[in-house]
């Protein structure tokens, strides 16, 4: 290899840059120098890239090429070219085409370079995936333009994001689980968050409800409510047990006795996933898959934290039964507090400090395992004070929740065993994975774009993006190139 000949254009550009630095560049401020060198440097790197591709083209040797169906490609034509948009600029790949009438051409150099099926390079696709997951598609286009000078349209970005997320399920199906202390609690949690969708992406029942509530000149109340499609979010994490008492969770404002407040177990090795396409049962199945990767023999304590959604609870129990898992399902204590606070205003004026004492007293009783007793006391109090149906509505709602969910409010066991009793992890995941990105003002999502962004955000939240991208590129090589050749082997082109 003669570098001076093969990269003559790059050497010429480098000499031009250094000559400019010694001349006109010497009078620039450092900021002006940065800006000019960024542009000139990008062109230098683009030229190096192009000349390396040209060098590989010149080294290509004709050989025997057999496609996946066993057809030998006997006709070979040189000079076939294709464009490739890279982070440095556009380049051209020139190579031989192995042809056979009635069959698509084969280009072994494409496989050797693992070129994408579309025009945009894997480097641009990686940036598109990261930026589309971080903020709006318009913002992603601006960021890519600033970072590498390339212009990518909004629709192209959405398509690139969808392509980049194609191997989400495959990656996590083969991922080796992070090792954890066998005494740590294995926690699963599920929740849902609505995403504003384009009309064609709504579920059939929601679309019908939205259409029936439509007004001619503005969004009606029902139409606003029925613009969303629910995304299911799941979390799996490990937590070292932290035994606590009811008095360490909550106490009356004027109670100075008892133990100091204690924080709950700390979540580590968090894994998240979300889907607006698949139903809750499918997402819960993925969460169990992840949990079983961590504890394949079901030797650890499994706890599921929920907010009270009956469908999610039913699916958790069904999946646990199918896999033979002893699953402890616990309702979020913060939701219990919200119901108690709502009930408190049936008996106290807004802002009455006695309401805080009443809530603390009832919450403590629930923590001690007396949920049904508290429910009965709330109903009796409402009856004793002869509250109207409207006045006692929140009290009855709280009592019904406590009665119906009593079997999932075994807080004495949870606190004694050191389990978490709050769904902060999954609620934070719903906010970060879904709301912060999908709820941007004016955003209306299609299914493919929304699903891709959710998956890419989950991969980033799981700190798996680099490993995922390596896996994705391997899968791309197989899909785009290896599967087209006999025995999935790409012939050596140079």
N, C-alpha and C positions, 0 to 999 in steps of 0.2 A: 504493500500500500504506500502510495506517495501522497502524504497529507497535503503538500503544497499544491498538487494538481487536483486531488479530489475535493479539496475545500478552498479552491482558489477564490471563489466569491466571498467566502467568510473572511479570509485573510485580507482581501482587498477592502472589505467593509471595516475590519478592525483597524487597518492602517488609516483609513479615512477618519475614523473616530478619534484615534490618537493624534492625527494631524489637526483635526478641528479643536481638540482639547488644548493643543500647544498654541493655537492661533486665536480664533474668535472666542473659544470656550474659556480662555483665561480671564476674560473680563466679566464673566457672569457671576451672579450671587450663587450661593450653594443651592437655593431652591430652584432657580432657573436651570442650574446644572443638573439637578436631579430630574427635572421634567424632561429635558432634552435627552439625557442619557437613557431614561426609561424608554423613550420612543426609539432611539437609535439602537439601544441594546436589544429591544424586542425584535427589531428587523434583523440584527446580527444573528440572534438565536433562530429566527425563522429560516434564515439562509443556511445556517449549519444543519438544521433539520432537513431542509430540502436537499441539500447536497449529500447528506447521509442516505436519504431515500434513493437519490440518483445513483449513488455508489452501489447500494444493494441491488438496484435494477441491473446495473452493468455486470454484477457478479452472478446473476441468475443463470443457472444451468438447466437445460432441458432434460427431463427424465421421465420415468414411467409414472403415470398418474391414473389411478383407478378410483371411481366414485363409490359411494356407499352401496349402490345397487349392483356393483361388480362390472360396470361398463368402463373399459379402458379408453382414455381420451388420447386419440392418436394425432389429432390435428392441433398444432400449437401455433399461435400468432403472438408476435411481440408487439410492443408499443401500445398496449391497452392501458388507459390512464383513468384515474378517478381523483376527485378533489377530496381534501381532508382539512377541515377547519380545526386548528389547534389553538392552544393558549398563546402562541406566538404570532399567529396569523394563518392564512390559507396556504397549503402546500399541495403538490400533485404527486401521486404515487403512480409510477409507470411500471408495468410488469407484463409477463406473458399470460395469455389466456389459453387454457386447455379446453378445447371445444369438441362437441359431439352433437350432431343434428338432433333436435328434440329434447336436448338437455341444457340446463343453465351452465354457463361457463364456470370453470374452476380457476382460482388464482392462488397457488400455493404461497406466494409472498404475503398475501393478505392474511393467511393463517399464521405464518411465521411472525408477522407484526401484530397479530390479534387486532386487526382493524375492525372498527364497528360496522354494523350494517348500514347505519345512516352516515351523514356527512360529518357530524361533530365527533371529535376525538374523545377518548376516555378522560383526558385531562379536563376538557370543557364539561363533559358530562358529570365529572366529580364535583366541579365547582357549581354546576347547575343544581345538583342534588343538595349540596350543603346550603347554598343560598336560598333555594326554594323552601327548604325545611326551616330556615331561620326567619324569613319574613315574606312579604308579598312577592308575587311574580314580577311586578314592576320594579320593586326594590332589588330583586335578584338580578334582573337585566341590567340595572344601573351598576350594581356591584361588580358584575362580570365585565362590563364595559370599562369601569375604572381600573379593575385589576389586570386585565389583559388586552384591552382595546378591541374586544370582539363584540359584535352586536348580535344578540339572540332575541327573537320575538317572544311575546308572552305565550302564544300557543306552542311554540317550539320548546320553551322552558317546561311547560306543563307535560308535554310528551316526553321530554328527556327525564323529568322527575319520575314519571310512570315507569319508564324503562329502567331507571336506576333502582327502583324498589322491587323489581321483578323477582328477586331471589330471597325476599324476606323470610318466607316460610321455610324454604330449603336451608337457609343458613342456620336458623334456630333449631331445625330438626336434627342437624348434625353437630351442633355446638356442644363442647364439653362443659359441663356445669362447674361453677366455681366451688371449690371445697369449702365446707363450713363445719363448725363444731357440731358433733352429733347431738349435743344437748340443746342446741339452739332451736327455737320454735320456727317451724316453716309456715309462713303466713301467706295466704292468698286473699285478694280483695278485688271486688268487681263493682263498677259503677257505670253510669251512662251520662252522655252529654250531647245535647242537640247541636246540629250543624245546619245552617241555612243553605238550602240546596236550590239548584235550578229546577224548574217545574218537572222536567223529564226525569230527574233523579230521585224524586220523592217516591216513597212506597205507595202502592196503589190506593190504600185506604186513606192515607194522608192527603194524597193528591185530590181525591174525591171530596174530602172535607174542606180543603182549601178552595176548590172550585165552587162549592155550594155557598161559601161565605163571601164570595167576591162582590165588591162594589165597583161602580164604573169609574169613580174619580179618585179614590184613595184606598189604601189597604184597610180592610175591616179588621175587627178584633179577632175573629176566627181565622181570617187569612193570615194574619201575623203569626198566630200560634201554629198554624199548619204549614209553615214554610220550612220546617226543620225535619231532619231525619236523624234518628238517634244513633250516635256512635257508642259502642261498648268499649270500655277501657278496663284492662285487667293488670294487676300488679302481683308479683311474687317476690318475697324477700325473706331474709333470715333475721332473727332477733334473739339475742341472749335474754333469757327470762329475768324479769325484775319483779319479785313478789312485792305487793303493796297491800295496804288496808284501805277500807272505805274512807277513813279519816284522812288519809294522805291524798285522796282524790278530790274531796270536796268537804267543806265545813261551813257552818253558819258564819256570817260576817262578824258577829260579836263573840264567837267561840275562840278563845285563846288557848284552850287546852288541846291535848292530843299531840300526835307526831307531826313533824314538819312535812310539808307537801313533798311528793316524790314524782320525778319524771318517769314516764313509762319506758318500755324497751326501745332501744335504738335500732332503726331499720338499717340493715347493711345488705350489700349484694342485690340491690333492687333491679328487678327486670320488669319492663313494661311492654304492653302491646295494646293496640287499639284498632278497631275496624268499624267503618260505616257501611260496609258491604255485607259482611257476615253477621249472622244473628248472635244473640248472647250465648246460646249453647255452643257455637263454634269457638267463640273467643274464650269461653270458660274451658273448653277442651284444650286449647293452646296453653292456658295457664296451668292446667293439670299436667300437660306434657312437660312444661318447664319444671314444675315441682317434682315430678318423677325423675327428671334428669338429676336433680339434687338429692333425691332420696328414693332410689329405685326399689328398695326393699321395704319401704314404708315403716322404717324403724323410728323415725322422729315424730314429734307431736305436730299434727297439722291443724291449723286454725284458719278459718275463713271469716273475714270481717265484712259486714254488709250494712247497708243503710235501711234495710227493711223491705226492699223490693221483692215481692213474692215470687215473681218469675225467676229472678236471679237466684234466690234461695232454693227454689225447686230444682233448678239446673245444677247447682252446686251439690246438693244431696244426691241427685241422680247420677252425676258423674263420679262422685265418691263411691257410691254403691257399685257402679259398673267396674271400678278399678279395685274394689276391696280396700278402700282407704277409710280409716276411722277419723272422720272429719268433725271438728268442733266448730260450729257456726255461732258467731257472736254478733249481735247488733251493736252498732256504733253508739257509745254512751253519749256522745255529743248530740245525736239525734234525740235521744231520750230527754236530755236537758231542754232542747228546743220545744219539745211537746209539753214539758212541765212549765216552761216559761209562758207558753201560749195559754195553758190552763190557768196560770196564776192571774192573768188579767180578767178572768171570769169572776174572781173573788176580790181583787184589789184594784184600786184606782191606778191609772197609768202613773208610774214614777214612785209609787208607794214603797218605801224601803222594807216594809214587812213582807212584800212579795219575794224579796231575795232570801229572807229567812225561811219562808214557806217552801220555796224551790229547793233550797239546800237540805231541808228536813226530808222532803219527799225523795230527792235524789239519793240521799244517804240510805234511805230505806230500800230503794231499788238496788243500790250497790250491795246491800246486805242480803239480797235475794227475795225481797218481798214485793215484787212487781204487782202481782194480782191484788195484794192487800192495799197497795197504794191506789190502784185503779178503783177498787171498791170505795175507798175513803173519798176519792175525788167525786165519784158519783153521789155518795151520800151527802157530801157538803153542798153540792149543787142543788140537790133535792131539799135539804134543810133550809137553804136560803131562798127557796122557791124561785129560782132563776127561770126566766122564760127560755123557750127553745133557742132563740138567738143568743141570749146571754150565756147559756151553758154549752154552746156548740163546741168551743175550743176545749172545754173541760171534758166533754164526752169523747171528743176526738183523741185526746191524750189518754183517757181511760181505755178506749178501745185498742189503741196501739199497745199499751202496756199489757192488756189482757191477751191480745192476739199473738204478741211476740214474747210472752213470758218464758216459753221454752228456749228462747234464744237470748235470754237476759240472765244467764247464770254467771253473774259477775263475781260471786264469792269464789267459785272455782277458778275463773280467769285471773283474779287478783292473787289468789293463793299460789297458783302455778306460775305467775309472772308473765301472763300473756298480755299483748296489747289489747285495748278495748276501744280504740278510736280509729277512724278511717282517714286520718290526715294524709297518709301516703297516697291513697287512691284519689282523694279529693284534690290534692296537689297535682297529681298526674293529669286529672281531667282539666284542670286549669292550664297547666303548662302544655300538655300534648295537644289539647283541643282548643280551648278558648283563646289562648294567647296568639295562636296562629290562624285558626279557622274563623274566628269571630271578628276579623278585621272589618272595619266599617265598609259596607257596600259589597262585601264578598258574597258571591253566589257560586256554589261548588257543583261540579259534575262528579259522578261517582269515581271515575278513574283518578282524577286529579286529587280529590279529597283522600282517597285510600292511600295513594302514593305518598302524599305529604305526611299523613299520620304514621305510616310505616317508617319513613325516613327520620321523622322526629323521634320515634321510639328507639330506633337504632342509635341515634345520637345520645339520647337520654341514658341508654344502657351502656354508654362508653364503648360501643362495639363498631363504630363506623369504619375504622381502618381495617379491622379484621373482616368486616362485612364486604368492604370494597374489594379486597383481595379475593374473597370467595366469589363475588359477583363477576369479576373479570375472568376467573377460571371457568365459570359457567357460561359466560359470553363466548369464550373461545370454543367451548364444546358445542353450544347451540349454533353459532354462526359459521364455524369452520370445521371442527373435527367430525361432527355428525355427517358431513357431506362426503367424507372419504372412506375408503375401505378400511375396516378394522379401526375406524376412528383415529387414524394416523395421518397427520398432515405431512406430505412429502417434503423433504429438505429442498429448499429452493436455491440456496446459495451456499 
